[in-house]
Amino acid sequence: MSRKAFIVTNVIIGVIAVNIVILTRLLETPQAFSYGLYTGVASGWLLYFFRGLKEFRNPSYENDERIQMIIQKAASLTFWVVVTLLALFVIISSSPKVSMTFDPREWGLLVMNSMLALYGVFFLILNRKL
Amino acid sequence: MDNTIRALRRERNWTQEELAQKAHVSRQTIISLEQGRYDPSIHLAFRLSRIFGKAIEEIFHDREEKQ
């Protein structure tokens, strides 16, 4: 990882963090939800920041071309599997024989959690195979 | 793609960790390369060629070409 990429990524995460705070305040989301979100973003950011600093001082080259390829493949596989599953789901849920109702929050959670879980699984599989 | 990385590394008595440090990659990448599970980018191939002081063709062999 280059210093430029590290700085740009930190700025992007910072902008996202500020926007999350503004958005949760404007939307008046429940306190437990907001603080849970802040804790998650802050811990992720700190982890990335200190991991990055350690990498500059003592390079381990863990984030090399092979890992980058695995990340790209896992992300691409996740995208296409989720798109296919969602397409199937839309067909099934459109049938009058199937009585299913989802609110937007449930849809969001379903898509986000399935993408995260699939990404993790694909990453582990590819990391073993490649 | 087949390669002679393991043999060349052993000739020089380097550990996988040492070669990984020289090539600026992780030890896991060296393991994958030696086992033929991962084909390196052209940049990494050139770097390995410089490290071993051999031509790329002497390190990497195309499986199809062999047949």
N, CA and C atoms of all chains as a GROMACS GRO file, in nm:
protein
  591
    1MET      N    1   0.084  -0.119   0.000
    1MET     CA    2   0.000   0.000   0.000
    1MET      C    3   0.088   0.126   0.000
    2SER      N    4   0.054   0.218  -0.089
    2SER     CA    5   0.132   0.342  -0.095
    2SER      C    6   0.081   0.441   0.009
    3ARG      N    7   0.166   0.538   0.043
    3ARG     CA    8   0.127   0.641   0.141
    3ARG      C    9   0.007   0.720   0.089
    4LYS      N   10   0.007   0.746  -0.043
    4LYS     CA   11  -0.102   0.823  -0.104
    4LYS      C   12  -0.236   0.749  -0.087
    5ALA      N   13  -0.233   0.617  -0.116
    5ALA     CA   14  -0.355   0.536  -0.102
    5ALA      C   15  -0.403   0.534   0.043
    6PHE      N   16  -0.307   0.527   0.136
    6PHE     CA   17  -0.340   0.524   0.279
    6PHE      C   18  -0.408   0.654   0.321
    7ILE      N   19  -0.351   0.767   0.277
    7ILE     CA   20  -0.407   0.898   0.315
    7ILE      C   21  -0.545   0.916   0.251
    8VAL      N   22  -0.556   0.884   0.121
    8VAL     CA   23  -0.684   0.902   0.051
    8VAL      C   24  -0.792   0.815   0.116
    9THR      N   25  -0.758   0.688   0.149
    9THR     CA   26  -0.856   0.599   0.212
    9THR      C   27  -0.900   0.653   0.347
   10ASN      N   28  -0.805   0.706   0.425
   10ASN     CA   29  -0.842   0.764   0.555
   10ASN      C   30  -0.934   0.884   0.540
   11VAL      N   31  -0.907   0.966   0.439
   11VAL     CA   32  -0.994   1.083   0.415
   11VAL      C   33  -1.134   1.036   0.378
   12ILE      N   34  -1.141   0.932   0.290
   12ILE     CA   35  -1.272   0.880   0.248
   12ILE      C   36  -1.349   0.824   0.369
   13ILE      N   37  -1.279   0.745   0.453
   13ILE     CA   38  -1.344   0.689   0.572
   13ILE      C   39  -1.391   0.803   0.665
   14GLY      N   40  -1.308   0.907   0.677
   14GLY     CA   41  -1.344   1.022   0.759
   14GLY      C   42  -1.471   1.090   0.710
   15VAL      N   43  -1.478   1.110   0.579
   15VAL     CA   44  -1.597   1.174   0.519
   15VAL      C   45  -1.720   1.086   0.543
   16ILE      N   46  -1.704   0.954   0.524
   16ILE     CA   47  -1.816   0.861   0.548
   16ILE      C   48  -1.861   0.870   0.694
   17ALA      N   49  -1.764   0.872   0.787
   17ALA     CA   50  -1.796   0.876   0.931
   17ALA      C   51  -1.874   1.003   0.964
   18VAL      N   52  -1.829   1.118   0.913
   18VAL     CA   53  -1.898   1.245   0.940
   18VAL      C   54  -2.040   1.241   0.884
   19ASN      N   55  -2.052   1.186   0.762
   19ASN     CA   56  -2.184   1.177   0.699
   19ASN      C   57  -2.279   1.086   0.776
   20ILE      N   58  -2.224   0.977   0.830
   20ILE     CA   59  -2.307   0.886   0.909
   20ILE      C   60  -2.361   0.957   1.033
   21VAL      N   61  -2.274   1.035   1.098
   21VAL     CA   62  -2.317   1.110   1.218
   21VAL      C   63  -2.427   1.210   1.180
   22ILE      N   64  -2.404   1.284   1.070
   22ILE     CA   65  -2.503   1.383   1.026
   22ILE      C   66  -2.636   1.315   0.991
   23LEU      N   67  -2.625   1.204   0.916
   23LEU     CA   68  -2.745   1.134   0.869
   23LEU      C   69  -2.827   1.078   0.986
   24THR      N   70  -2.758   1.015   1.082
   24THR     CA   71  -2.832   0.957   1.196
   24THR      C   72  -2.899   1.067   1.279
   25ARG      N   73  -2.833   1.184   1.289
   25ARG     CA   74  -2.893   1.296   1.363
   25ARG      C   75  -3.017   1.349   1.289
   26LEU      N   76  -3.002   1.367   1.158
   26LEU     CA   77  -3.113   1.421   1.078
   26LEU      C   78  -3.233   1.326   1.076
   27LEU      N   79  -3.202   1.195   1.067
   27LEU     CA   80  -3.310   1.096   1.057
   27LEU      C   81  -3.363   1.054   1.195
   28GLU      N   82  -3.298   1.104   1.300
   28GLU     CA   83  -3.337   1.074   1.438
   28GLU      C   84  -3.353   0.924   1.461
   29THR      N   85  -3.251   0.849   1.418
   29THR     CA   86  -3.253   0.703   1.440
   29THR      C   87  -3.241   0.675   1.590
   30PRO      N   88  -3.291   0.558   1.636
   30PRO     CA   89  -3.282   0.526   1.779
   30PRO      C   90  -3.138   0.533   1.829
   31GLN      N   91  -3.120   0.577   1.953
   31GLN     CA   92  -2.985   0.597   2.008
   31GLN      C   93  -2.900   0.470   2.003
   32ALA      N   94  -2.962   0.357   2.040
   32ALA     CA   95  -2.886   0.231   2.044
   32ALA      C   96  -2.830   0.198   1.905
   33PHE      N   97  -2.914   0.221   1.803
   33PHE     CA   98  -2.872   0.195   1.665
   33PHE      C   99  -2.758   0.289   1.624
   34SER      N  100  -2.776   0.418   1.655
   34SER     CA  101  -2.675   0.519   1.616
   34SER      C  102  -2.541   0.490   1.684
   35TYR      N  103  -2.543   0.465   1.814
   35TYR     CA  104  -2.417   0.443   1.885
   35TYR      C  105  -2.351   0.311   1.843
   36GLY      N  106  -2.433   0.214   1.811
   36GLY     CA  107  -2.378   0.086   1.759
   36GLY      C  108  -2.304   0.110   1.629
   37LEU      N  109  -2.366   0.193   1.544
   37LEU     CA  110  -2.306   0.227   1.414
   37LEU      C  111  -2.177   0.306   1.433
   38TYR      N  112  -2.179   0.405   1.525
   38TYR     CA  113  -2.059   0.486   1.550
   38TYR      C  114  -1.944   0.397   1.600
   39THR      N  115  -1.979   0.306   1.691
   39THR     CA  116  -1.875   0.218   1.748
   39THR      C  117  -1.813   0.132   1.638
   40GLY      N  118  -1.900   0.078   1.550
   40GLY     CA  119  -1.852  -0.008   1.440
   40GLY      C  120  -1.760   0.068   1.346
   41VAL      N  121  -1.803   0.188   1.305
   41VAL     CA  122  -1.723   0.269   1.212
   41VAL      C  123  -1.591   0.311   1.277
   42ALA      N  124  -1.600   0.357   1.404
   42ALA     CA  125  -1.479   0.405   1.474
   42ALA      C  126  -1.378   0.292   1.494
   43SER      N  127  -1.426   0.175   1.535
   43SER     CA  128  -1.331   0.065   1.558
   43SER      C  129  -1.268   0.018   1.427
   44GLY      N  130  -1.350   0.013   1.319
   44GLY     CA  131  -1.297  -0.026   1.188
   44GLY      C  132  -1.193   0.073   1.140
   45TRP      N  133  -1.221   0.201   1.161
   45TRP     CA  134  -1.129   0.307   1.117
   45TRP      C  135  -0.998   0.300   1.196
   46LEU      N  136  -1.007   0.286   1.328
   46LEU     CA  137  -0.887   0.277   1.411
   46LEU      C  138  -0.802   0.156   1.373
   47LEU      N  139  -0.871   0.044   1.349
   47LEU     CA  140  -0.801  -0.079   1.311
   47LEU      C  141  -0.723  -0.058   1.182
   48TYR      N  142  -0.790   0.003   1.082
   48TYR     CA  143  -0.726   0.029   0.954
   48TYR      C  144  -0.608   0.126   0.970
   49PHE      N  145  -0.630   0.231   1.050
   49PHE     CA  146  -0.530   0.336   1.068
   49PHE      C  147  -0.402   0.279   1.132
   50PHE      N  148  -0.418   0.207   1.243
   50PHE     CA  149  -0.299   0.157   1.313
   50PHE      C  150  -0.233   0.041   1.237
   51ARG      N  151  -0.314  -0.039   1.168
   51ARG     CA  152  -0.259  -0.147   1.084
   51ARG      C  153  -0.174  -0.086   0.973
   52GLY      N  154  -0.223   0.024   0.916
   52GLY     CA  155  -0.152   0.094   0.809
   52GLY      C  156  -0.020   0.150   0.858
   53LEU      N  157  -0.022   0.214   0.977
   53LEU     CA  158   0.101   0.271   1.033
   53LEU      C  159   0.204   0.162   1.059
   54LYS      N  160   0.157   0.048   1.112
   54LYS     CA  161   0.247  -0.064   1.141
   54LYS      C  162   0.310  -0.117   1.012
   55GLU      N  163   0.228  -0.121   0.906
   55GLU     CA  164   0.274  -0.172   0.776
   55GLU      C  165   0.385  -0.082   0.719
   56PHE      N  166   0.374   0.050   0.739
   56PHE     CA  167   0.476   0.142   0.688
   56PHE      C  168   0.608   0.127   0.763
   57ARG      N  169   0.596   0.104   0.896
   57ARG     CA  170   0.718   0.092   0.977
   57ARG      C  171   0.788  -0.041   0.952
   58ASN      N  172   0.707  -0.146   0.942
   58ASN     CA  173   0.763  -0.280   0.926
   58ASN      C  174   0.684  -0.355   0.818
   59PRO      N  175   0.720  -0.334   0.691
   59PRO     CA  176   0.638  -0.392   0.583
   59PRO      C  177   0.633  -0.544   0.586
   60SER      N  178   0.510  -0.596   0.583
   60SER     CA  179   0.495  -0.743   0.581
   60SER      C  180   0.452  -0.790   0.442
   61TYR      N  181   0.416  -0.696   0.356
   61TYR     CA  182   0.371  -0.725   0.219
   61TYR      C  183   0.256  -0.824   0.217
   62GLU      N  184   0.172  -0.819   0.324
   62GLU     CA  185   0.057  -0.910   0.328
   62GLU      C  186  -0.048  -0.870   0.223
   63ASN      N  187  -0.055  -0.740   0.196
   63ASN     CA  188  -0.152  -0.694   0.098
   63ASN      C  189  -0.086  -0.690  -0.040
   64ASP      N  190  -0.041  -0.805  -0.087
   64ASP     CA  191   0.032  -0.809  -0.214
   64ASP      C  192  -0.064  -0.839  -0.330
   65GLU      N  193  -0.006  -0.862  -0.448
   65GLU     CA  194  -0.089  -0.879  -0.568
   65GLU      C  195  -0.182  -0.999  -0.560
   66ARG      N  196  -0.138  -1.105  -0.491
   66ARG     CA  197  -0.222  -1.224  -0.480
   66ARG      C  198  -0.348  -1.194  -0.397
   67ILE      N  199  -0.328  -1.126  -0.284
   67ILE     CA  200  -0.443  -1.092  -0.198
   67ILE      C  201  -0.535  -0.995  -0.271
   68GLN      N  202  -0.476  -0.901  -0.346
   68GLN     CA  203  -0.560  -0.806  -0.420
   68GLN      C  204  -0.644  -0.878  -0.525
   69MET      N  205  -0.585  -0.979  -0.588
   69MET     CA  206  -0.659  -1.056  -0.687
   69MET      C  207  -0.773  -1.134  -0.620
   70ILE      N  208  -0.744  -1.191  -0.502
   70ILE     CA  209  -0.846  -1.266  -0.428
   70ILE      C  210  -0.962  -1.173  -0.389
   71ILE      N  211  -0.927  -1.050  -0.343
   71ILE     CA  212  -1.030  -0.953  -0.305
   71ILE      C  213  -1.119  -0.920  -0.426
   72GLN      N  214  -1.054  -0.897  -0.541
   72GLN     CA  215  -1.131  -0.864  -0.662
   72GLN      C  216  -1.222  -0.979  -0.703
   73LYS      N  217  -1.167  -1.102  -0.698
   73LYS     CA  218  -1.247  -1.218  -0.740
   73LYS      C  219  -1.362  -1.241  -0.643
   74ALA      N  220  -1.334  -1.230  -0.512
   74ALA     CA  221  -1.438  -1.253  -0.411
   74ALA      C  222  -1.550  -1.150  -0.427
   75ALA      N  223  -1.512  -1.023  -0.453
   75ALA     CA  224  -1.612  -0.917  -0.468
   75ALA      C  225  -1.696  -0.940  -0.593
   76SER      N  226  -1.630  -0.981  -0.702
   76SER     CA  227  -1.702  -1.005  -0.827
   76SER      C  228  -1.798  -1.124  -0.814
   77LEU      N  229  -1.749  -1.232  -0.753
   77LEU     CA  230  -1.834  -1.350  -0.732
   77LEU      C  231  -1.955  -1.315  -0.645
   78THR      N  232  -1.928  -1.240  -0.537
   78THR     CA  233  -2.037  -1.200  -0.446
   78THR      C  234  -2.143  -1.121  -0.521
   79PHE      N  235  -2.097  -1.025  -0.601
   79PHE     CA  236  -2.191  -0.942  -0.676
   79PHE      C  237  -2.282  -1.026  -0.765
   80TRP      N  238  -2.222  -1.117  -0.844
   80TRP     CA  239  -2.304  -1.193  -0.938
   80TRP      C  240  -2.394  -1.295  -0.870
   81VAL      N  241  -2.347  -1.355  -0.761
   81VAL     CA  242  -2.432  -1.451  -0.689
   81VAL      C  243  -2.550  -1.378  -0.625
   82VAL      N  244  -2.524  -1.261  -0.565
   82VAL     CA  245  -2.634  -1.187  -0.501
   82VAL      C  246  -2.733  -1.136  -0.607
   83VAL      N  247  -2.682  -1.088  -0.719
   83VAL     CA  248  -2.771  -1.042  -0.827
   83VAL      C  249  -2.860  -1.158  -0.874
   84THR      N  250  -2.801  -1.275  -0.894
   84THR     CA  251  -2.877  -1.392  -0.939
   84THR      C  252  -2.982  -1.432  -0.835
   85LEU      N  253  -2.940  -1.437  -0.707
   85LEU     CA  254  -3.034  -1.474  -0.601
   85LEU      C  255  -3.148  -1.373  -0.588
   86LEU      N  256  -3.114  -1.244  -0.601
   86LEU     CA  257  -3.218  -1.141  -0.591
   86LEU      C  258  -3.316  -1.151  -0.707
   87ALA      N  259  -3.263  -1.178  -0.826
   87ALA     CA  260  -3.350  -1.193  -0.943
   87ALA      C  261  -3.448  -1.309  -0.920
   88LEU      N  262  -3.394  -1.417  -0.868
   88LEU     CA  263  -3.476  -1.535  -0.838
   88LEU      C  264  -3.580  -1.502  -0.731
   89PHE      N  265  -3.536  -1.426  -0.633
   89PHE     CA  266  -3.622  -1.388  -0.522
   89PHE      C  267  -3.736  -1.298  -0.570
   90VAL      N  268  -3.705  -1.208  -0.662
   90VAL     CA  269  -3.808  -1.118  -0.716
   90VAL      C  270  -3.914  -1.199  -0.789
   91ILE      N  271  -3.869  -1.299  -0.867
   91ILE     CA  272  -3.964  -1.384  -0.940
   91ILE      C  273  -4.054  -1.458  -0.841
   92ILE      N  274  -3.990  -1.519  -0.742
   92ILE     CA  275  -4.067  -1.599  -0.644
   92ILE      C  276  -4.166  -1.510  -0.568
   93SER      N  277  -4.116  -1.393  -0.522
   93SER     CA  278  -4.204  -1.308  -0.441
   93SER      C  279  -4.313  -1.240  -0.524
   94SER      N  280  -4.297  -1.243  -0.658
   94SER     CA  281  -4.401  -1.184  -0.744
   94SER      C  282  -4.518  -1.280  -0.766
   95SER      N  283  -4.498  -1.404  -0.732
   95SER     CA  284  -4.602  -1.504  -0.755
   95SER      C  285  -4.719  -1.485  -0.657
   96PRO      N  286  -4.841  -1.491  -0.708
   96PRO     CA  287  -4.956  -1.479  -0.616
   96PRO      C  288  -4.967  -1.598  -0.520
   97LYS      N  289  -4.897  -1.709  -0.556
   97LYS     CA  290  -4.902  -1.827  -0.471
   97LYS      C  291  -4.815  -1.811  -0.346
   98VAL      N  292  -4.722  -1.717  -0.355
   98VAL     CA  293  -4.630  -1.697  -0.240
   98VAL      C  294  -4.669  -1.569  -0.168
   99SER      N  295  -4.700  -1.582  -0.042
   99SER     CA  296  -4.738  -1.460   0.032
   99SER      C  297  -4.623  -1.419   0.124
  100MET      N  298  -4.542  -1.326   0.072
  100MET     CA  299  -4.430  -1.276   0.151
  100MET      C  300  -4.430  -1.125   0.144
  101THR      N  301  -4.414  -1.063   0.256
  101THR     CA  302  -4.401  -0.916   0.254
  101THR      C  303  -4.274  -0.875   0.328
  102PHE      N  304  -4.203  -0.781   0.265
  102PHE     CA  305  -4.079  -0.730   0.325
  102PHE      C  306  -4.087  -0.579   0.334
  103ASP      N  307  -4.040  -0.526   0.446
  103ASP     CA  308  -4.030  -0.380   0.450
  103ASP      C  309  -3.889  -0.341   0.402
  104PRO      N  310  -3.868  -0.214   0.367
  104PRO     CA  311  -3.736  -0.175   0.311
  104PRO      C  312  -3.619  -0.208   0.402
  105ARG      N  313  -3.640  -0.198   0.536
  105ARG     CA  314  -3.531  -0.227   0.631
  105ARG      C  315  -3.490  -0.375   0.620
  106GLU      N  316  -3.591  -0.461   0.611
  106GLU     CA  317  -3.561  -0.604   0.599
  106GLU      C  318  -3.488  -0.635   0.468
  107TRP      N  319  -3.529  -0.569   0.360
  107TRP     CA  320  -3.462  -0.586   0.230
  107TRP      C  321  -3.315  -0.544   0.240
  108GLY      N  322  -3.296  -0.428   0.302
  108GLY     CA  323  -3.160  -0.375   0.318
  108GLY      C  324  -3.072  -0.471   0.396
  109LEU      N  325  -3.126  -0.519   0.508
  109LEU     CA  326  -3.049  -0.611   0.593
  109LEU      C  327  -3.019  -0.741   0.519
  110LEU      N  328  -3.120  -0.791   0.446
  110LEU     CA  329  -3.102  -0.916   0.372
  110LEU      C  330  -2.989  -0.904   0.270
  111VAL      N  331  -2.993  -0.796   0.192
  111VAL     CA  332  -2.891  -0.777   0.088
  111VAL      C  333  -2.752  -0.756   0.152
  112MET      N  334  -2.747  -0.667   0.253
  112MET     CA  335  -2.618  -0.635   0.315
  112MET      C  336  -2.556  -0.759   0.382
  113ASN      N  337  -2.637  -0.829   0.461
  113ASN     CA  338  -2.582  -0.945   0.533
  113ASN      C  339  -2.543  -1.057   0.439
  114SER      N  340  -2.625  -1.080   0.335
  114SER     CA  341  -2.591  -1.190   0.244
  114SER      C  342  -2.464  -1.155   0.166
  115MET      N  343  -2.447  -1.026   0.130
  115MET     CA  344  -2.325  -0.987   0.058
  115MET      C  345  -2.202  -1.003   0.147
  116LEU      N  346  -2.212  -0.959   0.271
  116LEU     CA  347  -2.098  -0.970   0.363
  116LEU      C  348  -2.060  -1.116   0.387
  117ALA      N  349  -2.164  -1.198   0.410
  117ALA     CA  350  -2.138  -1.340   0.440
  117ALA      C  351  -2.076  -1.409   0.319
  118LEU      N  352  -2.135  -1.384   0.200
  118LEU     CA  353  -2.082  -1.448   0.078
  118LEU      C  354  -1.940  -1.402   0.048
  119TYR      N  355  -1.914  -1.272   0.069
  119TYR     CA  356  -1.779  -1.219   0.045
  119TYR      C  357  -1.678  -1.291   0.134
  120GLY      N  358  -1.714  -1.306   0.262
  120GLY     CA  359  -1.626  -1.376   0.356
  120GLY      C  360  -1.600  -1.519   0.314
  121VAL      N  361  -1.706  -1.588   0.274
  121VAL     CA  362  -1.693  -1.729   0.234
  121VAL      C  363  -1.605  -1.740   0.108
  122PHE      N  364  -1.634  -1.657   0.008
  122PHE     CA  365  -1.555  -1.662  -0.117
  122PHE      C  366  -1.409  -1.627  -0.092
  123PHE      N  367  -1.387  -1.530  -0.002
  123PHE     CA  368  -1.249  -1.491   0.028
  123PHE      C  369  -1.173  -1.610   0.088
  124LEU      N  370  -1.237  -1.677   0.183
  124LEU     CA  371  -1.170  -1.791   0.248
  124LEU      C  372  -1.143  -1.904   0.148
  125ILE      N  373  -1.243  -1.933   0.063
  125ILE     CA  374  -1.226  -2.040  -0.036
  125ILE      C  375  -1.111  -2.007  -0.133
  126LEU      N  376  -1.114  -1.884  -0.186
  126LEU     CA  377  -1.010  -1.845  -0.283
  126LEU      C  378  -0.872  -1.840  -0.218
  127ASN      N  379  -0.868  -1.797  -0.093
  127ASN     CA  380  -0.740  -1.789  -0.023
  127ASN      C  381  -0.679  -1.928  -0.005
  128ARG      N  382  -0.761  -2.028   0.007
  128ARG     CA  383  -0.710  -2.165   0.020
  128ARG      C  384  -0.672  -2.223  -0.116
  129LYS      N  385  -0.751  -2.186  -0.218
  129LYS     CA  386  -0.729  -2.245  -0.350
  129LYS      C  387  -0.615  -2.181  -0.427
  130LEU      N  388  -0.591  -2.051  -0.404
  130LEU     CA  389  -0.489  -1.981  -0.484
  130LEU      C  390  -0.359  -1.964  -0.407
  131MET      N  391   0.087  -2.272  -1.502
  131MET     CA  392   0.227  -2.249  -1.538
  131MET      C  393   0.319  -2.316  -1.434
  132ASP      N  394   0.416  -2.392  -1.484
  132ASP     CA  395   0.513  -2.455  -1.392
  132ASP      C  396   0.627  -2.357  -1.366
  133ASN      N  397   0.696  -2.377  -1.254
  133ASN     CA  398   0.812  -2.291  -1.228
  133ASN      C  399   0.916  -2.365  -1.144
  134THR      N  400   1.034  -2.307  -1.142
  134THR     CA  401   1.146  -2.370  -1.070
  134THR      C  402   1.183  -2.289  -0.945
  135ILE      N  403   1.088  -2.214  -0.895
  135ILE     CA  404   1.116  -2.124  -0.781
  135ILE      C  405   1.168  -2.201  -0.659
  136ARG      N  406   1.102  -2.313  -0.629
  136ARG     CA  407   1.144  -2.388  -0.508
  136ARG      C  408   1.289  -2.436  -0.522
  137ALA      N  409   1.321  -2.492  -0.639
  137ALA     CA  410   1.457  -2.543  -0.660
  137ALA      C  411   1.559  -2.429  -0.653
  138LEU      N  412   1.528  -2.317  -0.718
  138LEU     CA  413   1.620  -2.203  -0.717
  138LEU      C  414   1.638  -2.147  -0.576
  139ARG      N  415   1.530  -2.144  -0.501
  139ARG     CA  416   1.538  -2.094  -0.363
  139ARG      C  417   1.624  -2.187  -0.277
  140ARG      N  418   1.603  -2.318  -0.295
  140ARG     CA  419   1.679  -2.414  -0.214
  140ARG      C  420   1.828  -2.412  -0.249
  141GLU      N  421   1.856  -2.391  -0.379
  141GLU     CA  422   1.998  -2.381  -0.422
  141GLU      C  423   2.070  -2.270  -0.346
  142ARG      N  424   1.994  -2.164  -0.316
  142ARG     CA  425   2.053  -2.047  -0.248
  142ARG      C  426   2.037  -2.052  -0.096
  143ASN      N  427   1.976  -2.160  -0.047
  143ASN     CA  428   1.952  -2.177   0.097
  143ASN      C  429   1.870  -2.064   0.158
  144TRP      N  430   1.772  -2.018   0.083
  144TRP     CA  431   1.684  -1.913   0.135
  144TRP      C  432   1.558  -1.978   0.189
  145THR      N  433   1.503  -1.918   0.293
  145THR     CA  434   1.372  -1.964   0.341
  145THR      C  435   1.265  -1.895   0.257
  146GLN      N  436   1.143  -1.946   0.269
  146GLN     CA  437   1.033  -1.883   0.195
  146GLN      C  438   1.014  -1.739   0.243
  147GLU      N  439   1.034  -1.718   0.372
  147GLU     CA  440   1.019  -1.584   0.430
  147GLU      C  441   1.123  -1.488   0.371
  148GLU      N  442   1.247  -1.536   0.357
  148GLU     CA  443   1.353  -1.452   0.302
  148GLU      C  444   1.323  -1.414   0.157
  149LEU      N  445   1.279  -1.513   0.079
  149LEU     CA  446   1.246  -1.484  -0.061
  149LEU      C  447   1.128  -1.388  -0.069
  150ALA      N  448   1.030  -1.407   0.021
  150ALA     CA  449   0.913  -1.319   0.024
  150ALA      C  450   0.955  -1.175   0.050
  151GLN      N  451   1.047  -1.156   0.143
  151GLN     CA  452   1.096  -1.021   0.175
  151GLN      C  453   1.167  -0.959   0.055
  152LYS      N  454   1.250  -1.041  -0.012
  152LYS     CA  455   1.322  -0.990  -0.130
  152LYS      C  456   1.226  -0.953  -0.243
  153ALA      N  457   1.120  -1.034  -0.258
  153ALA     CA  458   1.027  -1.012  -0.370
  153ALA      C  459   0.914  -0.916  -0.336
  154HIS      N  460   0.912  -0.868  -0.211
  154HIS     CA  461   0.806  -0.777  -0.163
  154HIS      C  462   0.667  -0.838  -0.176
  155VAL      N  463   0.657  -0.965  -0.139
  155VAL     CA  464   0.525  -1.031  -0.135
  155VAL      C  465   0.515  -1.106  -0.002
  156SER      N  466   0.397  -1.162   0.026
  156SER     CA  467   0.380  -1.236   0.150
  156SER      C  468   0.438  -1.378   0.134
  157ARG      N  469   0.464  -1.442   0.249
  157ARG     CA  470   0.515  -1.579   0.244
  157ARG      C  471   0.412  -1.672   0.180
  158GLN      N  472   0.284  -1.642   0.203
  158GLN     CA  473   0.176  -1.723   0.145
  158GLN      C  474   0.183  -1.720  -0.008
  159THR      N  475   0.221  -1.606  -0.063
  159THR     CA  476   0.232  -1.594  -0.210
  159THR      C  477   0.346  -1.684  -0.261
  160ILE      N  478   0.456  -1.688  -0.188
  160ILE     CA  479   0.569  -1.774  -0.228
  160ILE      C  480   0.524  -1.920  -0.223
  161ILE      N  481   0.451  -1.957  -0.118
  161ILE     CA  482   0.402  -2.096  -0.106
  161ILE      C  483   0.313  -2.129  -0.226
  162SER      N  484   0.220  -2.039  -0.258
  162SER     CA  485   0.129  -2.062  -0.371
  162SER      C  486   0.204  -2.071  -0.503
  163LEU      N  487   0.306  -1.986  -0.519
  163LEU     CA  488   0.386  -1.989  -0.643
  163LEU      C  489   0.459  -2.123  -0.654
  164GLU      N  490   0.522  -2.165  -0.545
  164GLU     CA  491   0.599  -2.290  -0.548
  164GLU      C  492   0.510  -2.412  -0.576
  165GLN      N  493   0.387  -2.404  -0.526
  165GLN     CA  494   0.296  -2.516  -0.549
  165GLN      C  495   0.224  -2.506  -0.684
  166GLY      N  496   0.253  -2.400  -0.758
  166GLY     CA  497   0.193  -2.384  -0.892
  166GLY      C  498   0.046  -2.348  -0.889
  167ARG      N  499  -0.001  -2.299  -0.772
  167ARG     CA  500  -0.143  -2.265  -0.760
  167ARG      C  501  -0.170  -2.121  -0.806
  168TYR      N  502  -0.063  -2.042  -0.814
  168TYR     CA  503  -0.081  -1.901  -0.848
  168TYR      C  504   0.020  -1.859  -0.955
  169ASP      N  505  -0.031  -1.798  -1.061
  169ASP     CA  506   0.057  -1.744  -1.165
  169ASP      C  507   0.083  -1.597  -1.136
  170PRO      N  508   0.211  -1.557  -1.128
  170PRO     CA  509   0.240  -1.418  -1.089
  170PRO      C  510   0.213  -1.319  -1.201
  171SER      N  511   0.204  -1.193  -1.163
  171SER     CA  512   0.190  -1.086  -1.263
  171SER      C  513   0.325  -1.073  -1.334
  172ILE      N  514   0.327  -1.001  -1.443
  172ILE     CA  515   0.451  -0.984  -1.519
  172ILE      C  516   0.554  -0.907  -1.434
  173HIS      N  517   0.505  -0.815  -1.350
  173HIS     CA  518   0.596  -0.738  -1.263
  173HIS      C  519   0.667  -0.830  -1.163
  174LEU      N  520   0.588  -0.920  -1.100
  174LEU     CA  521   0.647  -1.010  -1.001
  174LEU      C  522   0.741  -1.110  -1.070
  175ALA      N  523   0.703  -1.152  -1.190
  175ALA     CA  524   0.789  -1.245  -1.266
  175ALA      C  525   0.925  -1.180  -1.295
  176PHE      N  526   0.923  -1.053  -1.334
  176PHE     CA  527   1.048  -0.981  -1.361
  176PHE      C  528   1.130  -0.965  -1.234
  177ARG      N  529   1.059  -0.937  -1.122
  177ARG     CA  530   1.128  -0.919  -0.994
  177ARG      C  531   1.197  -1.049  -0.954
  178LEU      N  532   1.127  -1.160  -0.970
  178LEU     CA  533   1.186  -1.291  -0.934
  178LEU      C  534   1.304  -1.322  -1.027
  179SER      N  535   1.288  -1.284  -1.152
  179SER     CA  536   1.396  -1.307  -1.249
  179SER      C  537   1.522  -1.230  -1.208
  180ARG      N  538   1.504  -1.107  -1.160
  180ARG     CA  539   1.619  -1.026  -1.113
  180ARG      C  540   1.678  -1.086  -0.985
  181ILE      N  541   1.591  -1.131  -0.895
  181ILE     CA  542   1.638  -1.186  -0.766
  181ILE      C  543   1.723  -1.311  -0.790
  182PHE      N  544   1.678  -1.398  -0.880
  182PHE     CA  545   1.751  -1.523  -0.904
  182PHE      C  546   1.862  -1.507  -1.009
  183GLY      N  547   1.862  -1.393  -1.079
  183GLY     CA  548   1.961  -1.372  -1.184
  183GLY      C  549   1.943  -1.467  -1.301
  184LYS      N  550   1.817  -1.499  -1.329
  184LYS     CA  551   1.786  -1.591  -1.441
  184LYS      C  552   1.684  -1.525  -1.533
  185ALA      N  553   1.676  -1.572  -1.656
  185ALA     CA  554   1.575  -1.522  -1.749
  185ALA      C  555   1.438  -1.577  -1.707
  186ILE      N  556   1.334  -1.504  -1.740
  186ILE     CA  557   1.199  -1.546  -1.700
  186ILE      C  558   1.169  -1.687  -1.754
  187GLU      N  559   1.214  -1.714  -1.878
  187GLU     CA  560   1.188  -1.846  -1.939
  187GLU      C  561   1.256  -1.960  -1.863
  188GLU      N  562   1.362  -1.925  -1.791
  188GLU     CA  563   1.432  -2.029  -1.714
  188GLU      C  564   1.359  -2.058  -1.582
  189ILE      N  565   1.275  -1.966  -1.540
  189ILE     CA  566   1.202  -1.984  -1.413
  189ILE      C  567   1.061  -2.037  -1.438
  190PHE      N  568   0.995  -1.981  -1.539
  190PHE     CA  569   0.855  -2.019  -1.566
  190PHE      C  570   0.845  -2.094  -1.699
  191HIS      N  571   0.765  -2.200  -1.695
  191HIS     CA  572   0.746  -2.282  -1.817
  191HIS      C  573   0.596  -2.297  -1.842
  192ASP      N  574   0.557  -2.275  -1.966
  192ASP     CA  575   0.417  -2.290  -2.003
  192ASP      C  576   0.383  -2.438  -2.012
  193ARG      N  577   0.279  -2.480  -1.939
  193ARG     CA  578   0.241  -2.623  -1.942
  193ARG      C  579   0.201  -2.668  -2.082
  194GLU      N  580   0.127  -2.582  -2.154
  194GLU     CA  581   0.080  -2.619  -2.289
  194GLU      C  582   0.198  -2.636  -2.384
  195GLU      N  583   0.297  -2.548  -2.368
  195GLU     CA  584   0.414  -2.554  -2.455
  195GLU      C  585   0.488  -2.686  -2.435
  196LYS      N  586   0.491  -2.734  -2.310
  196LYS     CA  587   0.560  -2.859  -2.278
  196LYS      C  588   0.499  -2.977  -2.353
  197GLN      N  589   0.362  -2.974  -2.358
  197GLN     CA  590   0.292  -3.084  -2.423
  197GLN      C  591   0.311  -3.075  -2.574
   0.00000   0.00000   0.00000
